[in-house]
Amino acid sequence: MAIEKRVPGARHQVNWSEATESMTYGIVKLGDAVLEKKAAPVTNFDEELKKLVEDMFESMYAAHGIGLAAPQIGISTRLAVIDISFKEDPAQKLVIANPEIIHKEGKQRESEGCLSIPEFRENVTRSRKVKVRAQDINGNWFETEGEGLLARALQHEIDHLDGKLYIRHLSGLKRDLILRKVKKLQKAGEWK
C-alpha cells in the first residue's frame, strides 16, 4: 500500500545501489501474473524467512510504502509487512504470515494507492475495523485488530495475497480507465 504523500522525485522502483546489509527488491507492477494469483502458504519459519521479512521492510521503505505483500516483489507467498508509521514507531511494524480476516466492522471510504500501480489513486470503500488471525515470524498464531489506516492496510495487503488489486474494488468504468492508461504506458515503454 502506498502512502498518501510521496517524497518529491521519489522513484517507485527500488534502487539496488541503495541496498546496504539488506537486499531490496524491485516492485512488480500491474500486468505481472504473480499479482493475480492466490499466494502459497508460508510453511517454513526459518532464518531465510526472517531475512526475507527484513528485505521486504527495506524494499517497502525504499518505495515509500506503508505495506508490502510478497507477491509485489515477485514471491508468491502469503506474507506481508506493514508499518503505518513509516519508520516513526518501530512498535507499529507488523509481519503477517498466512493471514485471514476473521471479523469486519463498519465502513470507511478513503483514497488508496498501491506500489504495484504507481501514480494512480482512487477512493476505495473498505471495512473501518478488522480483526486478523495470522502467524508471526516464528510461526506462532496471533490475532490483531486494526482500525482506520491500519484496517485499510491489512485489507489491502491480504487482498494482494489473494491475487486481488485494489482496483477490483472500483466501478468497472474506473477500473477500465486505469487499465487503458496502463496499456498506453506499456505501449510507450513507460511501464516496466
C-alpha positions in Angstrom: 0.0 0.0 0.0 1.3 3.4 -0.9 1.5 6.3 1.5 -0.6 9.4 0.6 2.2 11.9 0.2 5.2 10.9 -1.9 8.7 12.3 -1.5 9.4 14.7 -4.4 11.3 12.9 -7.1 11.0 9.5 -5.4 11.3 6.5 -7.6 8.7 3.7 -7.4 11.2 1.0 -8.3 13.7 0.2 -5.6 17.2 1.5 -6.3 19.6 -1.5 -5.9 22.6 0.8 -5.3 20.9 2.0 -2.1 21.0 -1.5 -0.5 23.3 -1.9 2.4 23.1 -5.0 4.6 19.6 -5.7 3.5 18.7 -6.6 -0.1 15.9 -4.6 -1.6 13.6 -5.9 -4.3 12.0 -4.1 -7.2 8.3 -3.7 -7.1 6.3 -5.8 -9.5 3.7 -3.8 -11.4 0.2 -4.4 -12.7 0.3 -6.8 -15.6 2.6 -9.3 -13.9 0.8 -12.6 -13.4 2.1 -13.1 -9.9 -0.2 -10.3 -8.7 -3.3 -12.1 -10.0 -2.9 -15.5 -8.4 -3.5 -16.7 -4.8 -0.2 -17.0 -3.0 1.0 -20.2 -1.4 1.0 -20.6 2.4 4.2 -20.0 4.4 5.4 -23.3 5.7 9.0 -22.7 6.8 9.5 -20.2 9.6 13.3 -20.2 9.4 16.2 -17.7 9.1 15.5 -17.4 5.3 12.0 -16.2 6.1 13.4 -13.7 8.7 15.8 -12.4 6.1 13.0 -12.0 3.5 10.9 -10.1 6.1 13.8 -7.7 6.7 14.3 -7.3 3.0 10.6 -6.6 2.5 10.6 -3.8 5.1 13.6 -2.3 3.4 12.0 -2.6 -0.1 8.8 -1.1 1.2 10.5 1.9 2.8 12.7 2.4 -0.3 9.5 2.5 -2.4 7.8 4.9 0.1 5.1 2.5 1.1 3.4 1.5 4.4 2.6 -2.1 3.4 4.1 -4.7 1.1 3.0 -8.2 0.2 5.4 -10.8 -1.0 3.7 -11.1 -4.5 4.6 -7.4 -5.0 8.3 -8.4 -5.1 7.6 -11.5 -7.3 7.4 -14.1 -4.5 4.0 -15.9 -4.4 3.9 -16.5 -0.6 1.3 -15.5 1.9 3.5 -13.0 3.7 3.1 -9.2 4.2 4.7 -6.4 6.1 3.0 -3.2 7.3 4.3 -0.1 9.1 1.7 2.7 9.0 4.1 4.9 11.0 6.6 4.7 8.1 9.7 4.1 10.4 8.5 6.6 13.1 7.4 4.0 15.6 9.2 0.6 15.5 6.4 -0.9 17.7 4.0 -0.5 14.8 5.9 -2.8 12.5 3.7 -5.8 11.7 4.5 -9.1 10.0 1.6 -11.3 8.9 2.1 -14.8 7.5 -0.9 -16.8 6.3 -3.4 -14.1 7.4 -7.1 -14.3 7.3 -9.7 -11.7 8.3 -11.9 -13.1 10.9 -14.1 -10.1 11.7 -15.1 -6.9 9.8 -17.0 -3.9 11.1 -18.2 -0.5 9.7 -17.2 1.2 6.5 -14.6 3.8 5.5 -14.0 5.4 2.1 -10.6 6.9 1.5 -8.1 7.5 -1.2 -5.9 4.4 -1.8 -2.9 3.7 -3.9 -0.6 0.8 -4.5 3.1 0.4 -5.1 2.3 -2.0 -7.9 0.1 0.6 -9.6 2.2 3.8 -9.1 0.8 7.2 -9.9 -2.9 6.1 -9.6 -5.1 6.7 -6.6 -8.8 6.2 -6.1 -11.3 6.2 -3.3 -12.0 2.7 -2.1 -14.6 1.5 0.4 -13.3 -0.9 3.0 -14.2 -2.1 6.5 -13.4 0.5 9.2 -12.3 -2.1 11.7 -10.9 -5.6 11.1 -9.6 -8.5 13.2 -7.0 -10.7 11.6 -5.6 -14.1 12.6 -2.1 -14.7 11.3 1.3 -16.2 12.1 4.3 -14.2 13.2 7.9 -14.5 12.1 8.3 -17.6 14.3 5.1 -19.4 13.1 3.1 -18.5 16.3 -0.6 -17.8 15.7 -1.9 -14.4 16.9 -4.8 -12.1 16.4 -4.5 -8.4 15.8 -7.1 -5.7 15.3 -6.8 -2.7 13.1 -9.0 0.4 12.7 -8.8 3.3 10.2 -5.5 3.3 8.3 -4.3 0.0 9.8 -7.5 -1.7 8.9 -7.2 -0.4 5.4 -3.6 -1.6 5.1 -4.4 -5.1 6.5 -7.2 -5.5 4.0 -5.1 -4.1 1.1 -2.2 -6.5 1.8 -4.4 -9.5 2.4 -6.1 -8.8 -1.0 -2.7 -9.0 -2.6 -2.2 -12.4 -1.1 -5.5 -13.5 -2.6 -4.5 -12.2 -6.1 -6.6 -9.0 -5.9 -5.5 -5.5 -6.5 -7.4 -2.5 -5.0 -8.8 -1.6 -8.5 -11.1 -4.6 -8.1 -13.0 -2.6 -5.5 -13.7 0.2 -8.1 -16.5 0.5 -10.5 -16.0 -1.2 -13.9 -15.7 2.2 -15.5 -12.9 3.5 -13.2 -11.1 0.2 -13.3 -11.2 0.1 -17.2 -10.0 3.7 -17.3 -6.9 2.8 -15.2 -6.3 -0.4 -17.2 -6.4 1.6 -20.5 -4.0 4.2 -19.2 -1.6 1.4 -18.1 -1.8 -0.2 -21.5 -0.9 3.1 -23.1 2.1 3.4 -20.8 3.1 -0.2 -21.6 2.9 0.5 -25.4 5.0 3.7 -24.9 7.6 1.6 -22.9 7.0 3.7 -19.8 5.5 0.9 -17.7 8.2 -1.7 -16.8 
